[in-house]
Amino acid sequence: EVAGAASCAQACCVKTACIAWQYRADKGCLHGGDVRIGQEKDGVSAWCSDQPPRRWSGQKVLIRKGGKVAEDLRPKVCNVNTWDPTEQEGQCFGLGSMRKEGAESAKKCMELCCAEEDCGAWQWHEVEGCFYGKRMFSCAAADDPVVFQPFQGKRKFQATR
């Protein structure tokens, strides 16, 4: 087992297959192949950001089970008097591309999602903008503060790039 960022880096250096490494206390040492920034289309496991984890605003609007709406939360979450924008602070996947309209505030992002009949969830961040869509998944847990700490890591120089 590798303990600490320096040991993680050294262990990667001696492995030919290791192109990139990351370390954070809760996840430990992670080694991988070539990393491309922002490739969500390749799946959650291939996604990498050059930004540290951030707290988001967001909520589920519709609860789906078996492909059908099991619970409609609109009366509560689509009302500024009863919504809870801190419900989902960990970043989620599946919401699609950033929406230019709604990027100015969590409230505007929520209102746009709630205006669409099949919108199931929304998330907003002051830097990243507004995202909403039918469903969100693989949300980062927000109950442990360490998940918002950045990873340490690097990528080996690749002469073919």
Solvent accessible surface area in square Angstrom, and as a share of the most:
residue,aa,sasa,rsa
1,E,219,0.98
2,V,48,0.27
3,A,84,0.65
4,G,26,0.25
5,A,17,0.13
6,A,85,0.66
7,S,50,0.33
8,C,0,0.00
9,A,23,0.18
10,Q,109,0.48
11,A,25,0.19
12,C,1,0.01
13,C,85,0.51
14,V,111,0.64
15,K,103,0.44
16,T,130,0.75
17,A,89,0.69
18,C,3,0.02
19,I,30,0.15
20,A,10,0.07
21,W,29,0.10
22,Q,63,0.28
23,Y,40,0.15
24,R,18,0.07
25,A,80,0.62
26,D,62,0.32
27,K,117,0.50
28,G,22,0.21
29,C,34,0.21
30,L,79,0.39
31,H,63,0.28
32,G,32,0.30
33,G,41,0.40
34,D,71,0.37
35,V,38,0.22
36,R,117,0.43
37,I,92,0.47
38,G,44,0.42
39,Q,43,0.19
40,E,71,0.32
41,K,163,0.69
42,D,59,0.31
43,G,32,0.31
44,V,59,0.34
45,S,118,0.76
46,A,45,0.35
47,W,71,0.25
48,C,25,0.15
49,S,40,0.26
50,D,104,0.54
51,Q,81,0.36
52,P,62,0.39
53,P,47,0.30
54,R,50,0.18
55,R,114,0.42
56,W,17,0.06
57,S,23,0.15
58,G,0,0.00
59,Q,2,0.01
60,K,82,0.35
61,V,0,0.00
62,L,14,0.07
63,I,44,0.22
64,R,45,0.17
65,K,142,0.60
66,G,83,0.80
67,G,63,0.61
68,K,153,0.65
69,V,76,0.44
70,A,62,0.48
71,E,93,0.42
72,D,75,0.39
73,L,42,0.21
74,R,45,0.16
75,P,111,0.70
76,K,122,0.52
77,V,4,0.02
78,C,38,0.23
79,N,59,0.30
80,V,67,0.39
81,N,132,0.68
82,T,67,0.39
83,W,50,0.17
84,D,60,0.31
85,P,34,0.21
86,T,84,0.49
87,E,85,0.38
88,Q,35,0.16
89,E,40,0.18
90,G,0,0.00
91,Q,56,0.25
92,C,10,0.06
93,F,20,0.08
94,G,30,0.29
95,L,10,0.05
96,G,51,0.49
97,S,90,0.58
98,M,85,0.38
99,R,83,0.30
100,K,175,0.74
101,E,109,0.49
102,G,0,0.00
103,A,36,0.28
104,E,117,0.52
105,S,37,0.24
106,A,14,0.11
107,K,95,0.40
108,K,62,0.26
109,C,0,0.00
110,M,1,0.00
111,E,68,0.30
112,L,32,0.16
113,C,0,0.00
114,C,25,0.15
115,A,85,0.66
116,E,71,0.32
117,E,161,0.72
118,D,75,0.39
119,C,2,0.01
120,G,1,0.01
121,A,1,0.01
122,W,0,0.00
123,Q,3,0.01
124,W,41,0.14
125,H,21,0.09
126,E,135,0.61
127,V,101,0.58
128,E,61,0.27
129,G,5,0.05
130,C,0,0.00
131,F,40,0.17
132,Y,13,0.05
133,G,13,0.12
134,K,102,0.43
135,R,109,0.40
136,M,15,0.07
137,F,100,0.42
138,S,65,0.42
139,C,44,0.27
140,A,45,0.35
141,A,62,0.48
142,A,32,0.25
143,D,128,0.66
144,D,62,0.32
145,P,94,0.59
146,V,26,0.15
147,V,24,0.14
148,F,32,0.14
149,Q,94,0.42
150,P,82,0.51
151,F,60,0.25
152,Q,105,0.47
153,G,37,0.36
154,K,146,0.62
155,R,110,0.40
156,K,60,0.25
157,F,178,0.74
158,Q,47,0.21
159,A,88,0.68
160,T,135,0.78
161,R,159,0.58
